[in-house]
Amino acid sequence: MGEHSSPESIKKAVRTYMFVGAALIVGTGLTVWASFIHFGSNAWNITVALIIASVKSFLVAGYFMHLLSEKKAIYATLATTAFFFVALMGLTLWSMNDFPSFTQVFGGK
């Protein structure tokens, strides 16, 4: 049996999804409304738009894609990504000055 085996848990899950869906609709309306307001500069307008988009993307990823309940898999993927990122940056820094002696680098003499 799955996580939603009883009628009560199914009703609770549906209620959660309906709430998140309503929040996404409100967020979309808020995005459209905020696009007509000038917050002083383009930087502030972009900041407000990114904040609204971040909240909406968290709701979609967390609830509709079920990423809030998949913590172990997400942390493993994040740790693997961080490991390879650090390894690639380390290799880049290690080989930064590793050129053959007859090569001119960046227009050198």
VMD Tcl script that builds the backbone (N, CA, C; Angstrom):
set m [mol new atoms 327]
animate dup $m
set s [atomselect $m all]
$s set {name element resname resid chain x y z} {
  {N N MET 1 A 0.845 -1.179 0.000}
  {CA C MET 1 A 0.000 0.000 0.000}
  {C C MET 1 A 0.884 1.234 0.000}
  {N N GLY 2 A 0.368 2.252 -0.618}
  {CA C GLY 2 A 1.129 3.486 -0.740}
  {C C GLY 2 A 0.945 4.386 0.465}
  {N N GLU 3 A 1.446 5.544 0.329}
  {CA C GLU 3 A 1.384 6.535 1.396}
  {C C GLU 3 A -0.055 6.990 1.627}
  {N N HIS 4 A -0.875 7.017 0.582}
  {CA C HIS 4 A -2.256 7.484 0.664}
  {C C HIS 4 A -3.200 6.285 0.649}
  {N N SER 5 A -3.252 5.545 1.739}
  {CA C SER 5 A -4.060 4.332 1.742}
  {C C SER 5 A -5.459 4.537 2.315}
  {N N SER 6 A -5.649 5.564 3.098}
  {CA C SER 6 A -6.970 5.767 3.692}
  {C C SER 6 A -7.678 6.942 3.007}
  {N N PRO 7 A -9.001 6.951 3.053}
  {CA C PRO 7 A -9.749 8.064 2.448}
  {C C PRO 7 A -9.424 9.417 3.083}
  {N N GLU 8 A -9.120 9.405 4.368}
  {CA C GLU 8 A -8.785 10.669 5.050}
  {C C GLU 8 A -7.476 11.243 4.525}
  {N N SER 9 A -6.480 10.372 4.302}
  {CA C SER 9 A -5.202 10.875 3.806}
  {C C SER 9 A -5.331 11.353 2.357}
  {N N ILE 10 A -6.207 10.702 1.576}
  {CA C ILE 10 A -6.443 11.152 0.203}
  {C C ILE 10 A -7.112 12.518 0.199}
  {N N LYS 11 A -8.094 12.715 1.073}
  {CA C LYS 11 A -8.765 14.015 1.170}
  {C C LYS 11 A -7.787 15.101 1.599}
  {N N LYS 12 A -6.900 14.753 2.527}
  {CA C LYS 12 A -5.899 15.727 2.980}
  {C C LYS 12 A -4.946 16.100 1.837}
  {N N ALA 13 A -4.519 15.110 1.062}
  {CA C ALA 13 A -3.612 15.372 -0.061}
  {C C ALA 13 A -4.298 16.221 -1.120}
  {N N VAL 14 A -5.559 15.912 -1.424}
  {CA C VAL 14 A -6.296 16.697 -2.419}
  {C C VAL 14 A -6.459 18.129 -1.937}
  {N N ARG 15 A -6.757 18.302 -0.659}
  {CA C ARG 15 A -6.887 19.643 -0.088}
  {C C ARG 15 A -5.568 20.412 -0.212}
  {N N THR 16 A -4.454 19.733 0.044}
  {CA C THR 16 A -3.143 20.376 -0.078}
  {C C THR 16 A -2.887 20.805 -1.521}
  {N N TYR 17 A -3.184 19.916 -2.474}
  {CA C TYR 17 A -2.964 20.244 -3.879}
  {C C TYR 17 A -3.877 21.375 -4.344}
  {N N MET 18 A -5.091 21.396 -3.851}
  {CA C MET 18 A -6.005 22.487 -4.209}
  {C C MET 18 A -5.493 23.817 -3.640}
  {N N PHE 19 A -4.983 23.791 -2.425}
  {CA C PHE 19 A -4.430 25.007 -1.818}
  {C C PHE 19 A -3.212 25.495 -2.597}
  {N N VAL 20 A -2.325 24.573 -2.953}
  {CA C VAL 20 A -1.127 24.952 -3.710}
  {C C VAL 20 A -1.521 25.464 -5.093}
  {N N GLY 21 A -2.493 24.821 -5.728}
  {CA C GLY 21 A -2.967 25.299 -7.030}
  {C C GLY 21 A -3.547 26.695 -6.950}
  {N N ALA 22 A -4.336 26.949 -5.886}
  {CA C ALA 22 A -4.890 28.293 -5.687}
  {C C ALA 22 A -3.773 29.304 -5.436}
  {N N ALA 23 A -2.755 28.915 -4.682}
  {CA C ALA 23 A -1.624 29.812 -4.430}
  {C C ALA 23 A -0.880 30.121 -5.721}
  {N N LEU 24 A -0.769 29.151 -6.618}
  {CA C LEU 24 A -0.115 29.395 -7.907}
  {C C LEU 24 A -0.936 30.342 -8.772}
  {N N ILE 25 A -2.251 30.209 -8.733}
  {CA C ILE 25 A -3.113 31.130 -9.489}
  {C C ILE 25 A -2.983 32.542 -8.932}
  {N N VAL 26 A -2.988 32.663 -7.604}
  {CA C VAL 26 A -2.801 33.981 -6.975}
  {C C VAL 26 A -1.424 34.540 -7.315}
  {N N GLY 27 A -0.407 33.692 -7.299}
  {CA C GLY 27 A 0.947 34.133 -7.650}
  {C C GLY 27 A 1.038 34.621 -9.082}
  {N N THR 28 A 0.330 33.953 -9.988}
  {CA C THR 28 A 0.313 34.399 -11.378}
  {C C THR 28 A -0.369 35.754 -11.505}
  {N N GLY 29 A -1.473 35.912 -10.800}
  {CA C GLY 29 A -2.148 37.219 -10.787}
  {C C GLY 29 A -1.267 38.298 -10.180}
  {N N LEU 30 A -0.558 37.952 -9.124}
  {CA C LEU 30 A 0.356 38.905 -8.489}
  {C C LEU 30 A 1.493 39.285 -9.437}
  {N N THR 31 A 1.970 38.328 -10.221}
  {CA C THR 31 A 3.017 38.611 -11.203}
  {C C THR 31 A 2.525 39.600 -12.254}
  {N N VAL 32 A 1.316 39.365 -12.756}
  {CA C VAL 32 A 0.753 40.266 -13.767}
  {C C VAL 32 A 0.528 41.649 -13.160}
  {N N TRP 33 A -0.013 41.707 -11.957}
  {CA C TRP 33 A -0.250 42.982 -11.283}
  {C C TRP 33 A 1.068 43.727 -11.060}
  {N N ALA 34 A 2.106 43.012 -10.615}
  {CA C ALA 34 A 3.401 43.650 -10.329}
  {C C ALA 34 A 4.076 44.132 -11.602}
  {N N SER 35 A 3.737 43.550 -12.752}
  {CA C SER 35 A 4.377 43.984 -13.991}
  {C C SER 35 A 3.931 45.385 -14.411}
  {N N PHE 36 A 2.792 45.843 -13.910}
  {CA C PHE 36 A 2.302 47.174 -14.241}
  {C C PHE 36 A 2.778 48.244 -13.259}
  {N N ILE 37 A 3.463 47.852 -12.211}
  {CA C ILE 37 A 3.931 48.794 -11.193}
  {C C ILE 37 A 5.411 49.071 -11.420}
  {N N HIS 38 A 5.787 50.350 -11.329}
  {CA C HIS 38 A 7.202 50.721 -11.432}
  {C C HIS 38 A 7.738 50.895 -10.015}
  {N N PHE 39 A 8.692 50.059 -9.628}
  {CA C PHE 39 A 9.239 50.066 -8.273}
  {C C PHE 39 A 10.449 50.980 -8.115}
  {N N GLY 40 A 10.680 51.871 -9.057}
  {CA C GLY 40 A 11.775 52.824 -8.935}
  {C C GLY 40 A 12.893 52.584 -9.937}
  {N N SER 41 A 13.189 51.332 -10.214}
  {CA C SER 41 A 14.222 51.015 -11.200}
  {C C SER 41 A 13.932 49.627 -11.778}
  {N N ASN 42 A 14.595 49.348 -12.877}
  {CA C ASN 42 A 14.431 48.028 -13.474}
  {C C ASN 42 A 14.938 46.928 -12.556}
  {N N ALA 43 A 15.974 47.231 -11.771}
  {CA C ALA 43 A 16.532 46.235 -10.855}
  {C C ALA 43 A 15.489 45.809 -9.821}
  {N N TRP 44 A 14.732 46.757 -9.304}
  {CA C TRP 44 A 13.693 46.419 -8.312}
  {C C TRP 44 A 12.551 45.646 -8.961}
  {N N ASN 45 A 12.184 46.028 -10.171}
  {CA C ASN 45 A 11.131 45.287 -10.876}
  {C C ASN 45 A 11.559 43.833 -11.111}
  {N N ILE 46 A 12.799 43.634 -11.515}
  {CA C ILE 46 A 13.312 42.285 -11.740}
  {C C ILE 46 A 13.392 41.520 -10.426}
  {N N THR 47 A 13.804 42.186 -9.357}
  {CA C THR 47 A 13.891 41.540 -8.045}
  {C C THR 47 A 12.527 41.050 -7.586}
  {N N VAL 48 A 11.505 41.888 -7.721}
  {CA C VAL 48 A 10.149 41.497 -7.320}
  {C C VAL 48 A 9.662 40.324 -8.171}
  {N N ALA 49 A 9.909 40.381 -9.463}
  {CA C ALA 49 A 9.488 39.294 -10.350}
  {C C ALA 49 A 10.196 37.989 -9.996}
  {N N LEU 50 A 11.484 38.055 -9.674}
  {CA C LEU 50 A 12.224 36.846 -9.311}
  {C C LEU 50 A 11.778 36.275 -7.974}
  {N N ILE 51 A 11.413 37.129 -7.037}
  {CA C ILE 51 A 10.914 36.644 -5.746}
  {C C ILE 51 A 9.596 35.896 -5.941}
  {N N ILE 52 A 8.693 36.471 -6.709}
  {CA C ILE 52 A 7.415 35.805 -6.975}
  {C C ILE 52 A 7.646 34.493 -7.724}
  {N N ALA 53 A 8.514 34.504 -8.715}
  {CA C ALA 53 A 8.802 33.290 -9.485}
  {C C ALA 53 A 9.459 32.220 -8.614}
  {N N SER 54 A 10.292 32.629 -7.678}
  {CA C SER 54 A 10.944 31.664 -6.783}
  {C C SER 54 A 9.927 30.967 -5.889}
  {N N VAL 55 A 8.993 31.724 -5.355}
  {CA C VAL 55 A 7.956 31.133 -4.504}
  {C C VAL 55 A 7.108 30.161 -5.320}
  {N N LYS 56 A 6.730 30.567 -6.524}
  {CA C LYS 56 A 5.914 29.694 -7.368}
  {C C LYS 56 A 6.681 28.434 -7.771}
  {N N SER 57 A 7.955 28.571 -8.092}
  {CA C SER 57 A 8.727 27.392 -8.482}
  {C C SER 57 A 8.933 26.448 -7.295}
  {N N PHE 58 A 9.078 26.999 -6.081}
  {CA C PHE 58 A 9.165 26.148 -4.900}
  {C C PHE 58 A 7.879 25.352 -4.705}
  {N N LEU 59 A 6.736 25.999 -4.896}
  {CA C LEU 59 A 5.462 25.298 -4.742}
  {C C LEU 59 A 5.320 24.176 -5.768}
  {N N VAL 60 A 5.676 24.459 -7.016}
  {CA C VAL 60 A 5.564 23.430 -8.057}
  {C C VAL 60 A 6.524 22.283 -7.772}
  {N N ALA 61 A 7.786 22.602 -7.513}
  {CA C ALA 61 A 8.779 21.553 -7.289}
  {C C ALA 61 A 8.513 20.787 -5.994}
  {N N GLY 62 A 8.154 21.500 -4.962}
  {CA C GLY 62 A 7.980 20.858 -3.664}
  {C C GLY 62 A 6.747 19.993 -3.568}
  {N N TYR 63 A 5.635 20.468 -4.079}
  {CA C TYR 63 A 4.379 19.745 -3.901}
  {C C TYR 63 A 3.980 18.933 -5.131}
  {N N PHE 64 A 3.949 19.544 -6.300}
  {CA C PHE 64 A 3.494 18.824 -7.482}
  {C C PHE 64 A 4.518 17.821 -7.977}
  {N N MET 65 A 5.803 18.099 -7.784}
  {CA C MET 65 A 6.837 17.151 -8.193}
  {C C MET 65 A 7.271 16.263 -7.021}
  {N N HIS 66 A 6.671 16.441 -5.844}
  {CA C HIS 66 A 6.898 15.620 -4.645}
  {C C HIS 66 A 8.350 15.643 -4.180}
  {N N LEU 67 A 9.038 16.762 -4.358}
  {CA C LEU 67 A 10.444 16.828 -3.958}
  {C C LEU 67 A 10.610 17.061 -2.460}
  {N N LEU 68 A 9.580 17.534 -1.781}
  {CA C LEU 68 A 9.685 17.715 -0.336}
  {C C LEU 68 A 9.752 16.379 0.395}
  {N N SER 69 A 9.175 15.347 -0.181}
  {CA C SER 69 A 9.187 14.039 0.468}
  {C C SER 69 A 10.347 13.164 -0.002}
  {N N GLU 70 A 11.166 13.635 -0.901}
  {CA C GLU 70 A 12.287 12.865 -1.442}
  {C C GLU 70 A 13.620 13.434 -0.971}
  {N N LYS 71 A 13.729 13.739 0.294}
  {CA C LYS 71 A 14.917 14.412 0.813}
  {C C LYS 71 A 16.207 13.604 0.601}
  {N N LYS 72 A 16.165 12.301 0.837}
  {CA C LYS 72 A 17.388 11.505 0.729}
  {C C LYS 72 A 17.940 11.510 -0.691}
  {N N ALA 73 A 17.084 11.318 -1.671}
  {CA C ALA 73 A 17.537 11.304 -3.066}
  {C C ALA 73 A 18.028 12.679 -3.499}
  {N N ILE 74 A 17.358 13.718 -3.041}
  {CA C ILE 74 A 17.759 15.075 -3.428}
  {C C ILE 74 A 19.102 15.435 -2.812}
  {N N TYR 75 A 19.311 15.093 -1.540}
  {CA C TYR 75 A 20.591 15.397 -0.914}
  {C C TYR 75 A 21.721 14.592 -1.555}
  {N N ALA 76 A 21.460 13.358 -1.956}
  {CA C ALA 76 A 22.488 12.567 -2.626}
  {C C ALA 76 A 22.847 13.181 -3.974}
  {N N THR 77 A 21.850 13.609 -4.716}
  {CA C THR 77 A 22.108 14.256 -6.009}
  {C C THR 77 A 22.845 15.578 -5.818}
  {N N LEU 78 A 22.449 16.346 -4.826}
  {CA C LEU 78 A 23.111 17.620 -4.539}
  {C C LEU 78 A 24.562 17.410 -4.115}
  {N N ALA 79 A 24.805 16.408 -3.284}
  {CA C ALA 79 A 26.179 16.129 -2.850}
  {C C ALA 79 A 27.048 15.687 -4.029}
  {N N THR 80 A 26.501 14.851 -4.909}
  {CA C THR 80 A 27.247 14.420 -6.090}
  {C C THR 80 A 27.568 15.601 -6.995}
  {N N THR 81 A 26.586 16.474 -7.195}
  {CA C THR 81 A 26.801 17.666 -8.012}
  {C C THR 81 A 27.875 18.563 -7.407}
  {N N ALA 82 A 27.803 18.779 -6.093}
  {CA C ALA 82 A 28.803 19.622 -5.423}
  {C C ALA 82 A 30.192 19.009 -5.534}
  {N N PHE 83 A 30.287 17.694 -5.378}
  {CA C PHE 83 A 31.586 17.029 -5.491}
  {C C PHE 83 A 32.199 17.243 -6.870}
  {N N PHE 84 A 31.413 16.998 -7.918}
  {CA C PHE 84 A 31.948 17.151 -9.270}
  {C C PHE 84 A 32.221 18.614 -9.608}
  {N N PHE 85 A 31.421 19.539 -9.083}
  {CA C PHE 85 A 31.691 20.951 -9.318}
  {C C PHE 85 A 33.031 21.352 -8.704}
  {N N VAL 86 A 33.256 20.957 -7.454}
  {CA C VAL 86 A 34.520 21.276 -6.790}
  {C C VAL 86 A 35.688 20.598 -7.514}
  {N N ALA 87 A 35.492 19.357 -7.951}
  {CA C ALA 87 A 36.560 18.656 -8.665}
  {C C ALA 87 A 36.896 19.353 -9.980}
  {N N LEU 88 A 35.888 19.764 -10.725}
  {CA C LEU 88 A 36.159 20.446 -11.996}
  {C C LEU 88 A 36.801 21.808 -11.780}
  {N N MET 89 A 36.382 22.542 -10.760}
  {CA C MET 89 A 37.027 23.827 -10.477}
  {C C MET 89 A 38.470 23.613 -10.032}
  {N N GLY 90 A 38.706 22.565 -9.250}
  {CA C GLY 90 A 40.074 22.251 -8.837}
  {C C GLY 90 A 40.954 21.890 -10.016}
  {N N LEU 91 A 40.446 21.079 -10.932}
  {CA C LEU 91 A 41.211 20.736 -12.129}
  {C C LEU 91 A 41.482 21.971 -12.985}
  {N N THR 92 A 40.518 22.851 -13.067}
  {CA C THR 92 A 40.713 24.084 -13.840}
  {C C THR 92 A 41.806 24.945 -13.230}
  {N N LEU 93 A 41.767 25.139 -11.924}
  {CA C LEU 93 A 42.793 25.957 -11.271}
  {C C LEU 93 A 44.160 25.276 -11.326}
  {N N TRP 94 A 44.199 23.968 -11.205}
  {CA C TRP 94 A 45.457 23.235 -11.222}
  {C C TRP 94 A 46.132 23.332 -12.586}
  {N N SER 95 A 45.334 23.339 -13.642}
  {CA C SER 95 A 45.921 23.350 -14.983}
  {C C SER 95 A 45.962 24.738 -15.616}
  {N N MET 96 A 45.714 25.763 -14.844}
  {CA C MET 96 A 45.619 27.111 -15.401}
  {C C MET 96 A 46.911 27.567 -16.089}
  {N N ASN 97 A 48.045 27.237 -15.543}
  {CA C ASN 97 A 49.320 27.671 -16.115}
  {C C ASN 97 A 50.070 26.515 -16.764}
  {N N ASP 98 A 49.372 25.468 -17.126}
  {CA C ASP 98 A 50.001 24.289 -17.702}
  {C C ASP 98 A 49.909 24.341 -19.226}
  {N N PHE 99 A 50.839 25.085 -19.832}
  {CA C PHE 99 A 50.888 25.230 -21.282}
  {C C PHE 99 A 52.257 24.788 -21.774}
  {N N PRO 100 A 52.347 24.308 -23.001}
  {CA C PRO 100 A 53.667 23.990 -23.561}
  {C C PRO 100 A 54.539 25.249 -23.648}
  {N N SER 101 A 55.841 25.079 -23.601}
  {CA C SER 101 A 56.751 26.231 -23.550}
  {C C SER 101 A 56.740 27.040 -24.836}
  {N N PHE 102 A 56.353 26.471 -25.960}
  {CA C PHE 102 A 56.365 27.209 -27.235}
  {C C PHE 102 A 55.026 27.906 -27.517}
  {N N THR 103 A 54.088 27.871 -26.599}
  {CA C THR 103 A 52.759 28.427 -26.829}
  {C C THR 103 A 52.692 29.851 -26.306}
  {N N GLN 104 A 52.062 30.738 -27.079}
  {CA C GLN 104 A 51.810 32.079 -26.628}
  {C C GLN 104 A 50.409 32.115 -26.019}
  {N N VAL 105 A 50.333 32.641 -24.811}
  {CA C VAL 105 A 49.054 32.646 -24.103}
  {C C VAL 105 A 48.532 34.061 -24.057}
  {N N PHE 106 A 47.317 34.272 -24.523}
  {CA C PHE 106 A 46.628 35.551 -24.447}
  {C C PHE 106 A 47.446 36.694 -25.026}
  {N N GLY 107 A 48.031 36.498 -26.176}
  {CA C GLY 107 A 48.758 37.555 -26.861}
  {C C GLY 107 A 50.084 37.911 -26.212}
  {N N GLY 108 A 50.657 36.964 -25.474}
  {CA C GLY 108 A 51.936 37.237 -24.819}
  {C C GLY 108 A 53.078 37.375 -25.812}
  {N N LYS 109 A 54.253 37.789 -25.351}
  {CA C LYS 109 A 55.418 38.024 -26.213}
  {C C LYS 109 A 56.164 36.771 -26.536}
}
mol reanalyze $m
mol bondsrecalc $m
mol representation Tube
mol addrep $m
